[in-house]
Amino acid sequence: MAKIVVPMGAPGAGKGTQARLLQERLGLPQISTGDMFRALKDAQTPLAEEVRAIMQAGKLVPDDLTARIVEERTTRPDCRGGYVLDGFPRTTAQAETLEELAARQGHEIVAVLVDVPHDTLEKRMTGRRSCPVCGEIYNVHFRPPKTEGRCDLHPEARLVHRSDDNPETIGKRLDEYDAKTRPLVAYYESSGRLRRVDGTRDPEAIYADIEKVVSSES
Ligand code: AMP
């Protein structure tokens, strides 16, 4: 059975980095709701304006809109062999939507908790920078690029700092995670679908553990 891999963990735990590695190395499409909303919010429409305000406040986009974009994206042909969901589900209602989608698509869900203590998360988020061309993720504290502010692979591109990675919004995003998303860890654990990996190590060590989970036969 093909797998829907759900990296879980607080904002800044490294879910996006791991989802990118799974895409590069196993060819599993990385479906990032955060990236999809970031692309959407730059349009000049009332919906975009609404999404922009929600994201800047560190809140979650409503479940019905989120479910629609995930369903639309994951029913494309490249997802038939499984996919990685980066940043979804984040609420109980979204977890229910995913159960229905998985059943319809004939996929099984595997959740992987990338476990990182709260105090490390804030530093990771304030230091995070990414390349606007290839999406590579750097960190000024932990993984600086070779030349300050420039992507190693695309030196013509200035690295960008997400506008919601500021201390105030980060605090709100961590609160949203604790209130709405953390309960999903217990949800997947109680149904025997949760694996835990120690997210304080370097990305390659974390990836090795995740790849084992993803490649194992169930
Ligand atoms: P991320 O890049 O995953 O940290 O997401 C950035 C922002 O996009 C979040 O703070 C939310 O405002 C919004 N977002 C991303 N994924 C979801 C989701 N599954 N449900 C609701 N809002 C989301």
py3Dmol code that shows the C-alpha trace and the ligand (Angstrom):
import py3Dmol

protein = """\
ATOM      1  CA  MET A   1       0.000   0.000   0.000  1.00  0.00           C
ATOM      2  CA  ALA A   2       1.353   3.456  -0.820  1.00  0.00           C
ATOM      3  CA  LYS A   3       1.956   5.727   2.136  1.00  0.00           C
ATOM      4  CA  ILE A   4       0.878   9.177   3.104  1.00  0.00           C
ATOM      5  CA  VAL A   5       3.756  10.352   5.292  1.00  0.00           C
ATOM      6  CA  VAL A   6       2.797  12.961   7.863  1.00  0.00           C
ATOM      7  CA  PRO A   7       5.810  14.610   9.520  1.00  0.00           C
ATOM      8  CA  MET A   8       4.494  16.051  12.767  1.00  0.00           C
ATOM      9  CA  GLY A   9       6.030  18.459  15.229  1.00  0.00           C
ATOM     10  CA  ALA A  10       5.901  22.088  16.280  1.00  0.00           C
ATOM     11  CA  PRO A  11       6.719  24.891  13.856  1.00  0.00           C
ATOM     12  CA  GLY A  12      10.506  24.918  13.496  1.00  0.00           C
ATOM     13  CA  ALA A  13      10.940  21.203  14.276  1.00  0.00           C
ATOM     14  CA  GLY A  14      12.330  20.589  10.798  1.00  0.00           C
ATOM     15  CA  LYS A  15       9.302  19.018   9.094  1.00  0.00           C
ATOM     16  CA  GLY A  16       9.835  21.018   5.916  1.00  0.00           C
ATOM     17  CA  THR A  17      13.506  20.050   5.651  1.00  0.00           C
ATOM     18  CA  GLN A  18      12.614  16.369   6.046  1.00  0.00           C
ATOM     19  CA  ALA A  19       9.724  16.586   3.585  1.00  0.00           C
ATOM     20  CA  ARG A  20      12.090  18.115   1.021  1.00  0.00           C
ATOM     21  CA  LEU A  21      14.612  15.308   1.533  1.00  0.00           C
ATOM     22  CA  LEU A  22      11.905  12.665   1.088  1.00  0.00           C
ATOM     23  CA  GLN A  23      10.889  14.343  -2.136  1.00  0.00           C
ATOM     24  CA  GLU A  24      14.459  14.592  -3.457  1.00  0.00           C
ATOM     25  CA  ARG A  25      15.546  11.098  -2.498  1.00  0.00           C
ATOM     26  CA  LEU A  26      12.410   8.943  -2.666  1.00  0.00           C
ATOM     27  CA  GLY A  27      10.496  10.971  -5.236  1.00  0.00           C
ATOM     28  CA  LEU A  28       7.516  11.423  -2.926  1.00  0.00           C
ATOM     29  CA  PRO A  29       5.768  14.708  -3.721  1.00  0.00           C
ATOM     30  CA  GLN A  30       6.027  17.212  -0.882  1.00  0.00           C
ATOM     31  CA  ILE A  31       2.651  18.789  -0.326  1.00  0.00           C
ATOM     32  CA  SER A  32       3.153  21.809   1.905  1.00  0.00           C
ATOM     33  CA  THR A  33       0.009  23.662   2.929  1.00  0.00           C
ATOM     34  CA  GLY A  34       2.171  26.512   4.269  1.00  0.00           C
ATOM     35  CA  ASP A  35       3.825  26.919   0.847  1.00  0.00           C
ATOM     36  CA  MET A  36       0.452  26.769  -0.884  1.00  0.00           C
ATOM     37  CA  PHE A  37      -0.962  29.461   1.407  1.00  0.00           C
ATOM     38  CA  ARG A  38       2.165  31.608   0.981  1.00  0.00           C
ATOM     39  CA  ALA A  39       1.666  31.451  -2.786  1.00  0.00           C
ATOM     40  CA  LEU A  40      -2.040  32.202  -2.440  1.00  0.00           C
ATOM     41  CA  LYS A  41      -1.635  35.189  -0.109  1.00  0.00           C
ATOM     42  CA  ASP A  42       0.321  37.191  -2.665  1.00  0.00           C
ATOM     43  CA  ALA A  43      -2.613  37.441  -5.078  1.00  0.00           C
ATOM     44  CA  GLN A  44      -4.734  40.590  -5.153  1.00  0.00           C
ATOM     45  CA  THR A  45      -8.060  39.035  -4.159  1.00  0.00           C
ATOM     46  CA  PRO A  46     -10.289  39.243  -1.070  1.00  0.00           C
ATOM     47  CA  LEU A  47      -9.479  35.604  -0.241  1.00  0.00           C
ATOM     48  CA  ALA A  48      -5.751  36.327  -0.455  1.00  0.00           C
ATOM     49  CA  GLU A  49      -6.189  39.321   1.849  1.00  0.00           C
ATOM     50  CA  GLU A  50      -7.997  37.112   4.386  1.00  0.00           C
ATOM     51  CA  VAL A  51      -5.283  34.433   4.276  1.00  0.00           C
ATOM     52  CA  ARG A  52      -2.569  37.097   4.618  1.00  0.00           C
ATOM     53  CA  ALA A  53      -4.153  38.487   7.808  1.00  0.00           C
ATOM     54  CA  ILE A  54      -4.596  35.016   9.325  1.00  0.00           C
ATOM     55  CA  MET A  55      -0.989  34.027   8.637  1.00  0.00           C
ATOM     56  CA  GLN A  56       0.430  37.277   9.948  1.00  0.00           C
ATOM     57  CA  ALA A  57      -1.504  36.725  13.191  1.00  0.00           C
ATOM     58  CA  GLY A  58      -0.017  33.234  13.486  1.00  0.00           C
ATOM     59  CA  LYS A  59      -3.486  31.671  13.338  1.00  0.00           C
ATOM     60  CA  LEU A  60      -4.700  28.711  11.354  1.00  0.00           C
ATOM     61  CA  VAL A  61      -6.518  29.070   8.035  1.00  0.00           C
ATOM     62  CA  PRO A  62     -10.111  27.668   8.286  1.00  0.00           C
ATOM     63  CA  ASP A  63     -10.418  23.893   7.960  1.00  0.00           C
ATOM     64  CA  ASP A  64     -12.777  23.867   4.965  1.00  0.00           C
ATOM     65  CA  LEU A  65     -10.456  25.946   2.786  1.00  0.00           C
ATOM     66  CA  THR A  66      -7.432  23.918   3.900  1.00  0.00           C
ATOM     67  CA  ALA A  67      -9.208  20.628   3.167  1.00  0.00           C
ATOM     68  CA  ARG A  68     -10.132  21.827  -0.310  1.00  0.00           C
ATOM     69  CA  ILE A  69      -6.613  22.726  -1.337  1.00  0.00           C
ATOM     70  CA  VAL A  70      -5.194  19.473   0.045  1.00  0.00           C
ATOM     71  CA  GLU A  71      -7.820  17.366  -1.685  1.00  0.00           C
ATOM     72  CA  GLU A  72      -7.301  19.170  -4.990  1.00  0.00           C
ATOM     73  CA  ARG A  73      -3.513  18.756  -4.832  1.00  0.00           C
ATOM     74  CA  THR A  74      -3.377  15.133  -3.640  1.00  0.00           C
ATOM     75  CA  THR A  75      -5.757  13.796  -6.255  1.00  0.00           C
ATOM     76  CA  ARG A  76      -3.287  14.688  -9.024  1.00  0.00           C
ATOM     77  CA  PRO A  77      -1.573  11.721 -10.717  1.00  0.00           C
ATOM     78  CA  ASP A  78       1.872  12.333  -9.149  1.00  0.00           C
ATOM     79  CA  CYS A  79       0.388  11.416  -5.739  1.00  0.00           C
ATOM     80  CA  ARG A  80      -0.729   7.934  -6.730  1.00  0.00           C
ATOM     81  CA  GLY A  81       2.436   6.325  -5.333  1.00  0.00           C
ATOM     82  CA  GLY A  82       2.080   8.151  -2.022  1.00  0.00           C
ATOM     83  CA  TYR A  83       3.111  11.615  -0.828  1.00  0.00           C
ATOM     84  CA  VAL A  84       4.400  13.657   2.095  1.00  0.00           C
ATOM     85  CA  LEU A  85       2.114  16.124   3.833  1.00  0.00           C
ATOM     86  CA  ASP A  86       4.089  18.997   5.277  1.00  0.00           C
ATOM     87  CA  GLY A  87       1.948  20.994   7.699  1.00  0.00           C
ATOM     88  CA  PHE A  88      -1.323  19.068   7.400  1.00  0.00           C
ATOM     89  CA  PRO A  89      -3.307  17.919   9.354  1.00  0.00           C
ATOM     90  CA  ARG A  90      -3.147  20.522  12.104  1.00  0.00           C
ATOM     91  CA  THR A  91      -6.575  20.071  13.707  1.00  0.00           C
ATOM     92  CA  THR A  92      -8.832  17.155  14.595  1.00  0.00           C
ATOM     93  CA  ALA A  93     -11.207  18.095  11.762  1.00  0.00           C
ATOM     94  CA  GLN A  94      -8.301  18.027   9.287  1.00  0.00           C
ATOM     95  CA  ALA A  95      -7.218  14.612  10.614  1.00  0.00           C
ATOM     96  CA  GLU A  96     -10.740  13.361   9.863  1.00  0.00           C
ATOM     97  CA  THR A  97     -10.581  14.812   6.355  1.00  0.00           C
ATOM     98  CA  LEU A  98      -7.313  12.975   5.847  1.00  0.00           C
ATOM     99  CA  GLU A  99      -8.817   9.642   6.966  1.00  0.00           C
ATOM    100  CA  GLU A 100     -11.473  10.009   4.272  1.00  0.00           C
ATOM    101  CA  LEU A 101      -8.974  11.043   1.631  1.00  0.00           C
ATOM    102  CA  ALA A 102      -6.638   8.145   2.465  1.00  0.00           C
ATOM    103  CA  ALA A 103      -9.495   5.640   2.317  1.00  0.00           C
ATOM    104  CA  ARG A 104     -10.647   6.991  -1.039  1.00  0.00           C
ATOM    105  CA  GLN A 105      -7.122   7.036  -2.457  1.00  0.00           C
ATOM    106  CA  GLY A 106      -6.242   3.580  -1.070  1.00  0.00           C
ATOM    107  CA  HIS A 107      -3.241   4.885   0.892  1.00  0.00           C
ATOM    108  CA  GLU A 108      -2.149   4.269   4.469  1.00  0.00           C
ATOM    109  CA  ILE A 109      -1.191   7.053   6.860  1.00  0.00           C
ATOM    110  CA  VAL A 110       2.115   7.036   8.784  1.00  0.00           C
ATOM    111  CA  ALA A 111       2.766   9.896  11.197  1.00  0.00           C
ATOM    112  CA  VAL A 112       6.346  10.686  12.242  1.00  0.00           C
ATOM    113  CA  LEU A 113       6.855  12.989  15.199  1.00  0.00           C
ATOM    114  CA  VAL A 114      10.008  15.079  14.882  1.00  0.00           C
ATOM    115  CA  ASP A 115      10.544  15.757  18.555  1.00  0.00           C
ATOM    116  CA  VAL A 116      12.273  19.041  19.522  1.00  0.00           C
ATOM    117  CA  PRO A 117      12.060  20.933  22.857  1.00  0.00           C
ATOM    118  CA  HIS A 118      10.266  24.298  22.786  1.00  0.00           C
ATOM    119  CA  ASP A 119      13.282  26.477  23.640  1.00  0.00           C
ATOM    120  CA  THR A 120      15.200  25.228  20.590  1.00  0.00           C
ATOM    121  CA  LEU A 121      12.249  25.895  18.291  1.00  0.00           C
ATOM    122  CA  GLU A 122      12.207  29.657  18.703  1.00  0.00           C
ATOM    123  CA  LYS A 123      15.873  30.014  17.767  1.00  0.00           C
ATOM    124  CA  ARG A 124      15.382  27.766  14.780  1.00  0.00           C
ATOM    125  CA  MET A 125      12.507  29.872  13.509  1.00  0.00           C
ATOM    126  CA  THR A 126      14.042  33.317  14.011  1.00  0.00           C
ATOM    127  CA  GLY A 127      17.207  32.100  12.237  1.00  0.00           C
ATOM    128  CA  ARG A 128      15.429  30.384   9.363  1.00  0.00           C
ATOM    129  CA  ARG A 129      16.058  31.653   5.809  1.00  0.00           C
ATOM    130  CA  SER A 130      15.130  30.055   2.508  1.00  0.00           C
ATOM    131  CA  CYS A 131      16.060  30.345  -1.143  1.00  0.00           C
ATOM    132  CA  PRO A 132      13.263  31.859  -3.254  1.00  0.00           C
ATOM    133  CA  VAL A 133      14.473  29.849  -6.266  1.00  0.00           C
ATOM    134  CA  CYS A 134      14.906  26.270  -4.993  1.00  0.00           C
ATOM    135  CA  GLY A 135      13.337  26.390  -1.521  1.00  0.00           C
ATOM    136  CA  GLU A 136      16.515  25.221   0.240  1.00  0.00           C
ATOM    137  CA  ILE A 137      16.279  25.979   3.956  1.00  0.00           C
ATOM    138  CA  TYR A 138      19.205  27.563   5.872  1.00  0.00           C
ATOM    139  CA  ASN A 139      19.596  28.826   9.411  1.00  0.00           C
ATOM    140  CA  VAL A 140      21.809  31.736  10.429  1.00  0.00           C
ATOM    141  CA  HIS A 141      22.566  30.037  13.779  1.00  0.00           C
ATOM    142  CA  PHE A 142      22.747  26.361  12.840  1.00  0.00           C
ATOM    143  CA  ARG A 143      23.220  26.062   9.089  1.00  0.00           C
ATOM    144  CA  PRO A 144      24.502  29.282   7.550  1.00  0.00           C
ATOM    145  CA  PRO A 145      24.986  29.531   3.785  1.00  0.00           C
ATOM    146  CA  LYS A 146      28.557  29.839   2.463  1.00  0.00           C
ATOM    147  CA  THR A 147      28.014  33.524   1.639  1.00  0.00           C
ATOM    148  CA  GLU A 148      25.852  35.486   4.028  1.00  0.00           C
ATOM    149  CA  GLY A 149      22.339  36.010   2.719  1.00  0.00           C
ATOM    150  CA  ARG A 150      22.841  34.017  -0.497  1.00  0.00           C
ATOM    151  CA  CYS A 151      21.824  30.507  -1.522  1.00  0.00           C
ATOM    152  CA  ASP A 152      24.807  28.148  -2.049  1.00  0.00           C
ATOM    153  CA  LEU A 153      23.254  26.888  -5.278  1.00  0.00           C
ATOM    154  CA  HIS A 154      21.670  30.144  -6.476  1.00  0.00           C
ATOM    155  CA  PRO A 155      24.036  32.921  -5.372  1.00  0.00           C
ATOM    156  CA  GLU A 156      22.091  35.420  -7.486  1.00  0.00           C
ATOM    157  CA  ALA A 157      19.119  34.954  -5.153  1.00  0.00           C
ATOM    158  CA  ARG A 158      18.875  36.749  -1.802  1.00  0.00           C
ATOM    159  CA  LEU A 159      17.661  34.418   0.929  1.00  0.00           C
ATOM    160  CA  VAL A 160      14.253  35.318   2.311  1.00  0.00           C
ATOM    161  CA  HIS A 161      13.056  35.462   5.884  1.00  0.00           C
ATOM    162  CA  ARG A 162       9.416  34.417   6.270  1.00  0.00           C
ATOM    163  CA  SER A 163       7.360  37.337   7.481  1.00  0.00           C
ATOM    164  CA  ASP A 164       5.679  35.102  10.092  1.00  0.00           C
ATOM    165  CA  ASP A 165       9.064  34.060  11.549  1.00  0.00           C
ATOM    166  CA  ASN A 166       9.162  37.104  13.856  1.00  0.00           C
ATOM    167  CA  PRO A 167       9.142  36.679  17.673  1.00  0.00           C
ATOM    168  CA  GLU A 168       5.546  37.834  18.153  1.00  0.00           C
ATOM    169  CA  THR A 169       3.999  35.656  15.461  1.00  0.00           C
ATOM    170  CA  ILE A 170       6.216  32.708  16.427  1.00  0.00           C
ATOM    171  CA  GLY A 171       4.792  32.790  19.973  1.00  0.00           C
ATOM    172  CA  LYS A 172       1.240  32.691  18.591  1.00  0.00           C
ATOM    173  CA  ARG A 173       2.089  29.857  16.202  1.00  0.00           C
ATOM    174  CA  LEU A 174       3.531  27.792  19.044  1.00  0.00           C
ATOM    175  CA  ASP A 175       0.369  28.447  21.090  1.00  0.00           C
ATOM    176  CA  GLU A 176      -1.797  27.330  18.152  1.00  0.00           C
ATOM    177  CA  TYR A 177       0.317  24.195  17.865  1.00  0.00           C
ATOM    178  CA  ASP A 178      -0.091  23.354  21.564  1.00  0.00           C
ATOM    179  CA  ALA A 179      -3.837  23.963  21.518  1.00  0.00           C
ATOM    180  CA  LYS A 180      -4.848  22.420  18.207  1.00  0.00           C
ATOM    181  CA  THR A 181      -2.146  20.250  16.698  1.00  0.00           C
ATOM    182  CA  ARG A 182      -0.385  18.572  19.628  1.00  0.00           C
ATOM    183  CA  PRO A 183      -3.508  16.469  20.409  1.00  0.00           C
ATOM    184  CA  LEU A 184      -3.052  14.790  17.022  1.00  0.00           C
ATOM    185  CA  VAL A 185       0.120  13.125  18.304  1.00  0.00           C
ATOM    186  CA  ALA A 186      -2.008  11.143  20.777  1.00  0.00           C
ATOM    187  CA  TYR A 187      -4.565  10.477  18.054  1.00  0.00           C
ATOM    188  CA  TYR A 188      -2.027   8.782  15.772  1.00  0.00           C
ATOM    189  CA  GLU A 189      -0.295   7.108  18.695  1.00  0.00           C
ATOM    190  CA  SER A 190      -3.487   5.485  19.958  1.00  0.00           C
ATOM    191  CA  SER A 191      -4.178   4.046  16.524  1.00  0.00           C
ATOM    192  CA  GLY A 192      -0.635   2.616  16.297  1.00  0.00           C
ATOM    193  CA  ARG A 193       0.418   4.894  13.439  1.00  0.00           C
ATOM    194  CA  LEU A 194       2.909   7.173  15.192  1.00  0.00           C
ATOM    195  CA  ARG A 195       6.683   6.857  15.029  1.00  0.00           C
ATOM    196  CA  ARG A 196       8.953   9.179  17.011  1.00  0.00           C
ATOM    197  CA  VAL A 197      12.336  10.493  15.971  1.00  0.00           C
ATOM    198  CA  ASP A 198      14.723  12.679  17.959  1.00  0.00           C
ATOM    199  CA  GLY A 199      14.625  16.000  16.094  1.00  0.00           C
ATOM    200  CA  THR A 200      17.538  17.631  17.955  1.00  0.00           C
ATOM    201  CA  ARG A 201      20.136  15.828  15.795  1.00  0.00           C
ATOM    202  CA  ASP A 202      21.451  16.905  12.411  1.00  0.00           C
ATOM    203  CA  PRO A 203      19.025  16.630   9.478  1.00  0.00           C
ATOM    204  CA  GLU A 204      20.793  13.625   7.919  1.00  0.00           C
ATOM    205  CA  ALA A 205      20.525  11.545  11.100  1.00  0.00           C
ATOM    206  CA  ILE A 206      16.850  12.414  11.393  1.00  0.00           C
ATOM    207  CA  TYR A 207      16.309  11.610   7.739  1.00  0.00           C
ATOM    208  CA  ALA A 208      17.915   8.161   8.097  1.00  0.00           C
ATOM    209  CA  ASP A 209      15.348   7.276  10.779  1.00  0.00           C
ATOM    210  CA  ILE A 210      12.448   8.634   8.757  1.00  0.00           C
ATOM    211  CA  GLU A 211      13.500   6.826   5.617  1.00  0.00           C
ATOM    212  CA  LYS A 212      13.485   3.540   7.529  1.00  0.00           C
ATOM    213  CA  VAL A 213       9.918   4.198   8.653  1.00  0.00           C
ATOM    214  CA  VAL A 214       8.799   5.149   5.163  1.00  0.00           C
ATOM    215  CA  SER A 215      10.498   2.240   3.420  1.00  0.00           C
ATOM    216  CA  SER A 216       9.359  -0.451   5.857  1.00  0.00           C
ATOM    217  CA  GLU A 217       6.614  -2.789   4.709  1.00  0.00           C
ATOM    218  CA  SER A 218       3.537  -2.669   6.858  1.00  0.00           C
TER     219      SER A 218
END
"""
ligand_1 = """\
23
AMP
P 3.894 26.490 7.879
O 4.750 26.901 6.728
O 3.496 25.031 7.796
O 4.471 26.849 9.219
O 2.526 27.318 7.738
C 2.505 28.728 7.771
C 1.098 29.229 8.068
O 0.181 28.764 7.040
C 0.491 28.727 9.380
O 0.913 29.511 10.495
C -0.997 28.869 9.073
O -1.420 30.210 9.128
C -1.081 28.440 7.613
N -1.267 26.958 7.500
C -0.391 26.051 6.977
N -0.888 24.805 7.038
C -2.109 24.907 7.615
C -3.118 23.960 7.977
N -2.965 22.643 7.774
N -4.254 24.443 8.543
C -4.434 25.753 8.763
N -3.517 26.698 8.480
C -2.357 26.291 7.915
"""
view = py3Dmol.view(width=600, height=400)
view.addModel(protein, "pdb")
view.setStyle({"model": 0}, {"cartoon": {"style": "trace"}})
view.addModel(ligand_1, "xyz")
view.setStyle({"model": 1}, {"stick": {}})
view.zoomTo()
view.show()
